[in-house]
Amino acid sequence: MTDNHELMAAVELASQYYGTELMRGTGADRDAARGYIAGRQLFAPMVEQFRIGFVPRQQGGRPWILNKIPDADLLLEAGIIIKADGKYRDPMEGRIVFPQVNPAGKYIGFVGRSQAPKADKYLSTGQTAIFRRTEALYRIDKARIPIEANKVAIVVEGLLDAALLTQVGIKNVVATGTKSMTDPQAQILARYTNRVEVMFDNDQAGREGFEQMWRKRARHFEKMTWRQYPAKYNDPADWVAARIARNIADQAAVVAG
């Protein structure tokens, strides 16, 4: 069995390649991925900071990443590719990917977002020796120090929510990647704070997720509250993107004037 450090190094190297494809790759699929990111008002410095990437489709009947990291056994153990019916494939192909990192900053897996209307919106790396989706908190490596400094953590559902809030200076934010919070996630977060403010989606599912989180995870914290934002926005990402777009428009008007 491969050493965990080697698996983490493989995930990090894959994230570098995927990040390069998103930022500088050529082709209609890369253009569409960049268009989606730009449309959500997420800018290049943040994309590069969190090494958000894009996974190209198969080439010659084999996962694209095998052209970059030709060790199929290593990629299988790291969960980067899978094998089905005797063939390798990358479960994230065609998706925008967000690397998942542990509190120590080591790369452990991916969450991929699909742009296809009929596909599952989000897909996580399968369970490996280094990754369990239920134990991953997006941004915890970068957020833990601001959380300790502010004595509170802001918890959102979506990875884009966390990235956009960070972009506008709210750095004590993590994402669960689900509509609630698992017990392992709560235990990790409780290492850094005993106060949590929740900003889930502005819909019934978001409210139910918060209520479930309060019932099942509040015991890990002294205080857990809902942090209000305007109800006309679906989620924190929409709210922040609208603010950014409005600020850009105001600045353009000043220049034009």
Protein Blocks (a to p, Z undefined) as FASTA:
>chain_A
ZZfklmmmmmmmmmmmmmmmmmmpgcjklmmmmmmmmmnopafklmmmnopacddddeeh
iafklmmmmclklmmmnomacceehiacdfkgoiacdddddfkopafbdcdddfbfkbcf
bacddddfkbcfklccehklmmmmmmmmnopacddfblmlmmmmmmnopabbccehiabd
cfklmmmmmmmoccdcddddfbfklmmmmmmmmmmmmmmpmbdcdddddfkbmblklmmm
mmmmmmmmmmmmmmmZZ
